[in-house]
Every structure is written in structure tokens, then in C-alpha cells.
Amino acid sequence: GIPPDTFSFNTVMRTLVRNDRNNAYRKVMELKDRMTSLGLEPNLNTFGIILNACAAANSSDYQSALTTTLYIFGKIRDHGANIVTYTTLIKAFRNLLRSSSSERRDKVVGSAFKMCCVDGFFSVDLEKQFRQLLSDEAWAELYTKPVSRYGSVPIEWRRNLKKN
């Protein structure tokens, strides 16, 4: 038969995330391990699929999935994150940090907020999603103070958004 390649592994993993959300995280991680054991390298598509699997993780896998999310996000960011990356990251945080303390959530989400602004992908939709996850204090520090200082959202926070 034809030996599997990264594309075929990605296809199977993407199908798992779409159709078996309850078990997608563990199955996708097993497939990623199998893929690398065969000497195949994950690509940006693989990383995006893994991020989506993390967003669907069960509560018993939250800690592992959060660690994986942060690692995979770093890998994606090394190659160039985009607005889809940040949207998926927020989706993962919404699930994985649901039972975390406010301090932990603010630390993790606040860090992602800062990276999103530095990368220039701070959209109106992401603004709403970040606001829902951050405490009032963290939001004031990260968003309200800079916006008050500039009179609006700094243009560099949105510089990489496509114009419609």
C-alpha cells in the first residue's frame, strides 16, 4: 500500500475533531505521536488541528490539553499566527480554563491578549472574547488603560487584519 504522509494523518485527525469531539483530544494526540514515530513532521495544519482537539478536550484532560495548547500555540506563532489561531486559542481557553482560578485565567489569557496585540490581530470579535475571559481588573490593565491613553484601540493592535 501507499505509506501514510503528513497530509493523510492530518485528514484523519481533522475528521476525528469534527466527528468525535468527546474523544478527539486523546485520539489526535495518539495519531500525532504515531506520525512522528514514523519520521513525519507536523506542519501548520497539524498544529491547527491539534489546537482544535485541545479546545474539545474532556475535563479529565484539561491540564494536559492546556499544556499542549500553550506548546502548540508557541509552535504556530514561530511560523506566523493569524486571526484563526487566536480565535481557536480563545475557544480552547474557554473550555480548558473554565474551572481555573481568576488569577490563573488572567495570567494565561492576559499573556495571549498581549501577544495578539503585538502580532496585530486584535479584532472586534476577539476583543469581545478576551473581555469575557478576563477579570475586570485584568481587562482594565490590559485594555482600558491603553485605549484611554490613545483615545481608541492602537492601530498597531489591528495592523494585520484584512480590510473588507
C-alpha positions as CSV (number, residue, x, y, z in Angstrom):
1,G,0.0,0.0,0.0
2,I,0.8,3.6,0.0
3,P,2.8,4.8,3.1
4,P,1.0,7.4,5.1
5,D,2.2,11.0,5.0
6,T,1.5,14.2,7.0
7,F,-1.5,15.0,4.8
8,S,-3.2,11.7,5.4
9,F,-2.6,11.9,9.1
10,N,-4.0,15.5,9.1
11,T,-7.1,14.3,7.2
12,V,-7.8,11.6,9.8
13,M,-7.1,13.9,12.7
14,R,-9.4,16.6,11.3
15,T,-12.1,14.1,10.8
16,L,-11.8,13.0,14.5
17,V,-12.0,16.6,15.7
18,R,-15.2,17.2,13.6
19,N,-16.9,13.9,14.3
20,D,-15.8,12.5,17.7
21,R,-15.4,15.6,19.9
22,N,-15.7,13.6,23.1
23,N,-12.6,11.6,22.4
24,A,-10.8,13.8,19.8
25,Y,-8.1,15.1,22.1
26,R,-6.6,11.8,23.1
27,K,-7.0,10.2,19.7
28,V,-5.4,13.1,17.9
29,M,-2.5,13.1,20.3
30,E,-2.1,9.4,19.7
31,L,-2.1,9.9,16.0
32,K,0.4,12.8,16.3
33,D,2.7,10.5,18.3
34,R,2.3,7.8,15.7
35,M,3.0,10.3,12.9
36,T,6.3,11.5,14.5
37,S,7.3,7.9,15.3
38,L,7.2,7.3,11.6
39,G,9.5,10.2,11.0
40,L,6.8,12.5,9.6
41,E,6.9,16.1,10.7
42,P,3.8,18.0,11.8
43,N,3.1,21.1,9.8
44,L,1.0,24.2,10.5
45,N,-2.2,22.4,9.5
46,T,-1.3,19.6,12.0
47,F,-0.8,22.2,14.7
48,G,-4.1,23.9,14.0
49,I,-5.9,20.5,14.2
50,I,-4.2,19.8,17.5
51,L,-5.3,23.2,18.8
52,N,-8.9,22.4,17.8
53,A,-8.6,19.0,19.5
54,C,-7.4,20.7,22.7
55,A,-10.4,23.0,22.6
56,A,-12.7,19.9,22.7
57,A,-10.8,18.1,25.5
58,N,-12.8,16.5,28.3
59,S,-12.4,17.7,31.9
60,S,-10.2,14.8,32.7
61,D,-7.7,16.0,30.1
62,Y,-7.8,19.8,30.8
63,Q,-4.4,20.0,32.4
64,S,-2.7,18.0,29.6
65,A,-4.7,19.8,26.9
66,L,-3.8,23.2,28.3
67,T,-0.1,22.3,28.3
68,T,-0.4,21.1,24.8
69,T,-2.4,24.2,23.8
70,L,0.4,26.5,25.1
71,Y,3.1,24.5,23.4
72,I,1.3,24.2,20.1
73,F,0.4,27.9,20.1
74,G,4.1,28.7,20.5
75,K,4.9,26.4,17.5
76,I,2.3,28.1,15.4
77,R,3.4,31.6,16.5
78,D,7.0,30.7,15.5
79,H,5.7,30.1,11.9
80,G,3.2,33.0,11.9
81,A,0.0,33.1,13.8
82,N,-3.1,34.6,12.4
83,I,-6.6,35.6,13.5
84,V,-7.8,32.0,13.1
85,T,-5.1,30.9,15.5
86,Y,-6.2,33.4,18.1
87,T,-9.9,32.5,17.7
88,T,-9.1,28.8,18.2
89,L,-6.8,29.6,21.2
90,I,-9.6,31.6,22.9
91,K,-12.0,28.7,22.2
92,A,-9.5,26.3,23.9
93,F,-9.1,28.7,26.8
94,R,-12.9,29.0,27.3
95,N,-13.1,25.2,27.7
96,L,-9.8,24.4,29.4
97,L,-9.7,27.3,31.9
98,R,-13.4,27.1,32.9
99,S,-12.7,25.8,36.4
100,S,-9.4,27.7,36.9
101,S,-9.0,30.5,39.4
102,S,-9.4,34.0,38.2
103,E,-5.7,34.7,38.8
104,R,-4.6,31.8,36.6
105,R,-7.1,32.6,33.9
106,D,-6.0,36.2,33.9
107,K,-2.3,35.2,33.7
108,V,-2.8,32.8,30.8
109,V,-5.4,34.8,28.8
110,G,-3.7,38.1,29.5
111,S,-0.5,36.7,28.0
112,A,-2.3,35.7,24.9
113,F,-4.0,39.1,24.8
114,K,-0.6,40.8,24.8
115,M,0.7,38.5,22.0
116,C,-2.4,39.1,19.9
117,C,-1.9,42.9,20.2
118,V,1.8,42.5,19.4
119,D,1.0,40.3,16.4
120,G,-1.6,42.9,15.1
121,F,-4.7,40.6,15.1
122,F,-6.8,42.3,17.8
123,S,-10.3,42.2,16.1
124,V,-13.6,43.4,17.4
125,D,-14.7,39.7,17.8
126,L,-11.5,38.8,19.7
127,E,-12.0,41.9,21.9
128,K,-15.4,40.5,23.0
129,Q,-14.0,37.1,23.6
130,F,-11.0,38.3,25.6
131,R,-13.3,40.5,27.6
132,Q,-15.5,37.5,28.6
133,L,-12.5,35.6,29.9
134,L,-10.6,38.3,31.7
135,S,-11.5,39.7,35.2
136,D,-12.5,43.3,35.4
137,E,-9.1,44.2,36.9
138,A,-7.1,42.4,34.2
139,W,-9.3,44.0,31.5
140,A,-8.7,47.5,32.9
141,E,-5.0,47.0,33.0
142,L,-4.6,45.3,29.6
143,Y,-7.3,47.2,27.6
144,T,-8.9,50.2,29.3
145,K,-5.7,52.0,30.3
146,P,-4.0,51.8,26.8
147,V,-7.2,52.7,25.0
148,S,-7.8,55.7,27.3
149,R,-4.2,56.8,26.7
150,Y,-4.5,56.6,22.9
151,G,-8.2,57.6,22.7
152,S,-9.0,54.4,20.8
153,V,-7.6,50.9,20.2
154,P,-4.0,51.4,19.0
155,I,-3.7,50.9,15.2
156,E,-0.7,48.5,15.7
157,W,-3.0,46.1,17.6
158,R,-5.1,45.7,14.4
159,R,-2.4,46.2,11.7
160,N,-2.6,42.7,10.3
161,L,-6.3,42.4,10.0
162,K,-7.6,42.2,6.4
163,K,-9.7,45.1,5.3
164,N,-13.1,44.1,3.8
